[in-house]
Structure formats: C-alpha cells, structure tokens
Amino acid sequence: MSSQEHWMLPLQRAFYPILAIIGIPSNIVTFLIFWRRNCMLSKSSTYYLMAISVADTLVLILIVVMEIVLKFNVEEPFWSKDPWCSLRDIFNYGAYNASIWLVVTFTAERFIAINNFSLKARFCTPRCAVITITLVYICSHLCAVPYFWSNKSYFNESTHPGTHACIYDPHMPGFYVRGLVWFQTVLVYIVPFVVIFTLNGLTLRQIVLSNRVHGVAGVFRQSASHFQSQKRKSVVLLITVSMTFALLSITRFVTQIILRSAHYDIDRTNYTIPINVAADIGTMLDLTNASFNMYLYACTQSKFRKELVECVKKALYPCRSCKPLRSDYPSIIFHL
C-alpha cells in the first residue's frame, strides 16, 4: 500500500459521513425555519433559499450518502446493477445542477432587486420565483439525461470477484465523452462563474457610484446612510458566497477536465497517480458547498440567527413558548 492510499482512503471514509451528518440536518432545519418562521425576508427570497436547501440536501443524500459512503462501505451497492447504474447519474447530476443554478438565479434575482426597481416589480415576485425554481429543477434533470448512456454495469473480476461494478462505458465514442464532459463543465462551472462574478461586479460598481453621489450631496447623507449600509451588507453577502463557490469548485473544475479528457481510462483507485489524489480532493471541496452554502446566505442575517436561537431554545425547553418576532415586514436588504 502506497503512502497516498494510506491517507486518502481513510480521509474520505471519515470526511463524507461527517459532511452528511453536518449538512443534511442543517439544510433541513434551515428549510423549516424559512418555511415556518418569520425571518424578515421577502417571499421570493424565502422561496429561493428554501429551494437551495432542498437541492443541497438532495446532493448530500444522493451523491454523498447513497453513492460515495455506500461505495466505501459496501462491496456491491444497489446501483452497481442495471437499471440503477444507468439512472444513478441522472439523479445525481440533476440534483447537483439544480443546486448550482439555484444559487445563480438567486444571485440574479438579488441583482435585479438591488439595482433595477422597474424590473423588480416584474421578476422579484413570489410567482416568478416559483416558476423559475420549477424550471431550474426540470432543466437540471433534463440536462443530465445524456448520462444514461455513459455508465455500464460490468461483472467485476478484479478487485471484488463475483460482484458487479458500475463504471463509465469504455466503448463510448470519444466525441461523446468529450462532448459530455465539456457540456457539464460549461453548465456548472464556466457559465455560473461568469454570471455570478459579472452580476456581483456590476452590483459593487453601482454601490461605489452611489456612495460617490451621496458623498457629493452631503445634505442627503444622513437620510440615506442606513439604506446604503443595508445595501452594502447584501452585496458583501453575495460576493462572499460567489467567492466561496469559486474557491471550493475550482479544483474539481480543473481536475475533471484533465481526468475525463486526457486520462479517461485510468484506474481511479490508484492513488500513486497524482491526478487521482487531486481529483478526489477537488470533489471533497466541491461537495462541501452543499453543507454550508446556506450558512453563507442565511446565517449571516441577524433575523435568521434570532429565529434559529429561538427554535433551539424551544427544542431544549419545550415548555417555553418560542415567540415570533413582532415585525411582519421584510428587512430592507431583501425588500429592495
């Protein structure tokens, strides 16, 4: 056993169950708080955050628990045989695509709400949010349908004789493999990066220009200072999320292109090959997005934290009532 096999495999066996244990309950609690409690958010923002928590939970259940954790603990997972072998990646990539594109659409919705009041009345509504979320989920799974033909169930005669293994079909045409890899790469990395960075950059530019205007018109400075402060908090939140998304995803972005283009048929369990180590570390970092992405969006908001504390108190002391916040109006950040 090589030194790389010695530390990578135990690391992954410990990391993924911890990731699921932390991420799944936190996403469920976040969903319930947004659903049942008054977090001082607009309806459209609440719907987006609830949808993101659902998508992240599906990523953790389908990819982390049912695929990766089972792979490390069961010699022949149920998805090793057909038809589950062909269907597995449709559900996995469908949930993963939805998780990323819900972040993109939420960022776009916040950009419109902050920067364009005329479009806000048309696109930043609960009805528009529900339609957008539904389309994201449907399109995300439709984009994953080509993976139905990418996997094959083979009778394993090497590592675990007598069992089946679900692997990429080595007989697939090269153009199909490269087309699938580049399509998925553009869908979940390149386009989301461009959209998120562009919108956040334009929002930041608008804030800078707005500050200059208020700096010149000093008579309005005090009346607008609170509004500008709340607006900056919203911008900081969006930029923080986009940078975290980029930093956690960039390793997998690069390694998957190298792995699926230049080293498509290598043994992925051989950690003497550096690309295998880098690819698995990239996957670990990338899937971490599904565990604490909601903390970056929601837990940085003071009203959400207050509701979370109140619900924790109610769980610890069930005899005491968990009083909701008095105000029924959304915070200025999400009411823009």
N, C-alpha and C positions, 0 to 999 in steps of 0.2 A: 504493500500500500504506500502510495506516494504521500509526501507531506501535504500536497494540495488536497488529495482525497481525505486526508486525516482531519483537516479542519473545515473544509467546505460542507461535507455531508452532515456532520453533527450540527454545524451552524444553521443549516437550512431546516433540519429536523426540529430544532428549537425555535427558530425565528418564526416560521409560518403559523404554528399553533398559537404562539403569543400574539402575533399580528391579528389572527382571527378572534382571539379572546378579548383583545382590547378594542378592535374595530367594530365587530358586529354589535355588541351591546351599546357602544357609544352612538352608532348610527341609528339604532332603534330608539334609544332614549331621545336623541335629537329629533327624530321624526315625530315622536309622541308629544314632545314639548311644543314643537311648531304647530301640531295639529290641535292640541287641547288647551294650550296656554296662550296668554296674551304677551307676545314678545315685542310688541310695538313696531311691527313690520307691516308694510303694505301687503295686500292679498297676493299680488303677483310674485313678489319676492318670497313670500312664505311658500307658495306652490313650487317655485324653482328649488328652494332649499330642501323641501320635503322630497322632491323627485331625485335630487342629487343623493340624499341619504339612502333612498331605496336602491338606486343604481349602484352605489358603493357597497351596500350590503349584499347585493347580488354578485358583485365581483368577488367579495370575500368568501361567499358561500360556494359559488360555482368554481372559481379558479383556485382560491387558496385552500379551501377545505376539501371539496369533492375531487379536485384534480391533484394538487400538489401534496397535501397532507396524506391523502389515500395512497398516492404513489410511493411515499416513503414508508408507509406502514403496512401496506397490503401487497402481496406478490402479484395478484391478478385483480385489479379494481374492476368494478362492473362495466366501466366504459372501455375496457380492453377489447370487448367483443362488439360485433355489429348487432343492431344498428347504432348503438350508443357511440361507437368510435367515430362514425361519420357525423353524428349530430352534436357531439361534445363541443367542438369549436364554434358551431353556430351560436349556441347559447353563451359560451364564454366570451367570444369576441363581440357578440351583440350587447352583453352587459357592459363590457369594457368600453366599447364605442359610445354607448349611452352615457356612461359616467363622465367621459371627457367632453362630449358635445353638450351636455347639460351645463357644464362649467362655462363653455364658450357662449352658449345662448344667454346664460345668466349675466355674464360679463357684458354682452351686447345690450341686454335689457337695462342694466345699470348705466351704461354709457349713454343710451338714449334718454333715460330718466334724468340724468345729471346735466346733460349738455343740450338737449333739444326739447323744449317744452311743447312745441307744436306736435311733434311725433309722439310725445309721451302719452297724450290722450288717446292715441290710436293703438299703440303697441304695448304700453305698460299697464295692461288691464288683466284682471283675472281670467277672462275668456281667452284672450290672446295667449296668456301663459299656459293654460290647459291645452290649447291647440298645439302650441309649439312643443310642449313636453311630449304629447302623444305622437307627433310627427318624428321627434328625435328618437323615441323608443322604437317606433316602427322602422324607420330608415336605418337605424343602427343594426337591427337584426337582419334586414334585407341585405345590407352591405356585407354581412357575414355568411350569407348563403354559399358563396363560392368555396368556402372551406369544407363544404360537404364532400367534395371530391378530392380533398387534399390528404385525407387520412385513410389508412388501411389497417385492418386487423390481421396480424400475422401470428402464426404459431411459433412461439419462442423456443428456440433450440440451443440457446447460448447461455444467457445469464440465469434464467429460471426455466429449465426444461419442463415441458408439459403444460405450460401456461400460454396465454395469448398476450400480445403486446400491440398497443395502438400507436403506430408511428406514421410519419409522413411517407406517402407513397413514393418510393424511389423511381417508379416508372412514369411519373408525371412528366410531361414535356417541359423543357427548360423555360420556354416563353411563358408558360402558365405559372410556374414557380416564381419567376422574376416579376411577372405582372401582379401576382397576388401580394408579394412582399412589398412592392412599391406602392400599390394601391392602399394597403393597410398603413404603410408609413406616411403617405401623404394625408390620409384620412385622420389619423390620430396624433400625428406629431407636427408635420410641416404646416398644414392649414391652421390647426388650433394655435400653434406658436405665432404665426403671422397675425391672425385675428386678435388674439389676446394682447400681444405687445403693441399692435397698432392702435387699438382702442384705448388701452391704458396710456399710451404715449400721447394720444390726442386729448385725453381727459386731463392728463398732467399739464399739457400745454395750455389748455383752457383755464386751469386753476392759476397758473403763473400769470397769464394775461389778465385774468380777473383781479388778482392781487395788485397788479400794477395800476389798474383802473381805480380800485378803491384806495390805493396809496396816493394817487393824484387828487382824487376827490375826497379829501380828508373830512369833509363835513358829514359824509355818509359812513365813515369808518366804524364808528361805534355801533350804529344800527345794523351794519352788515357783518360785523366781526363774528358773531355767534353763528350766523348762516355759513360763512366761509370756513369756520373751524369745523363744523359738522361735515361740510362738503369735503374737506381735506381728509377727515377720518375715513370717509367712504373710499376715497382714492387710494389712501395708504393700504386699506384692506384689500382692494382689488389688485394692486401692484404686488403686495405680499403673496397673495395666492398664485398669481401668474409666475412670479419668480420661483416659488416653491415647486410649482408644477414643472417648470422648465428644468430646474436643478435635479429633481428626482427622476425625470423622464429621459434626460439627455443620454445617460449611459446605455439604457436599453435601446434607445433610438439608434445609436451608432452601432452597437454590437449586433442588433438584429439584422441590420443591412449587411454587415460583414458576414455574419453567420449564414444567412439564407442566400446570399449571392455568391460568395467565394468558398464557403465551407459547408455547403448544404448537406452533404452526406457523411459528415464526420460523426464519430461516436460522442454523443453529448454527455455521457457519463465519465469520460476520460478527462480528469482534471489536470493531467500533465500538459494538456493543450491550453495555453493562456486564454484563448478566446472563450473557452467554456467557463472559466472562472469569472471573467469579465461579464459575460452574458448573464450568468446566474446572479451576480451581484447587482447588475442592472435591473433584473426582474424583481429582486427583493426591494430595491429602492423605488421602483415604479409602482409596485403594488402597495407600498406604504401610503401613497396618495389616497387610497380608498379608506384608510383607517383614521387619518386625522385631517382630511380635507375639510370636513365640516367644522372642526375646531377653528380653522383659519377664517372661515366665512362667518360662523355664528358665535362661537365662544368669545370672540373679541368684542362682541356687542354687550354692553353693560346690562341691558334689559334681559337678554338671554341668560346671562350669568345669574341674575337675580332669580329668574324663574327656575333655573337649574338648582340653585341653592335651596329654594323653597320646596321643590319636589324631593330633594334629598332629605330635607328635614321631615317632610311628610312621610317618607318611606321609613325613616328612623324612628319617628314619633307619630305613629298613625292616629293617635287620639287627638292630636292637634290639627286644626284645620289649616290648609295651605291657602292663604288668602291671595287672590289675584291682585295684580297691580291695578290701581284705581283708574288710570288713564286708559281710554279706549282708542286714542289717536296714535297713528304710526309715528315713529321717530322721524325727525327731519331728514336723516340720511336716506331713508327709503321712501320718503314722501316727496322727494324732489321730482 
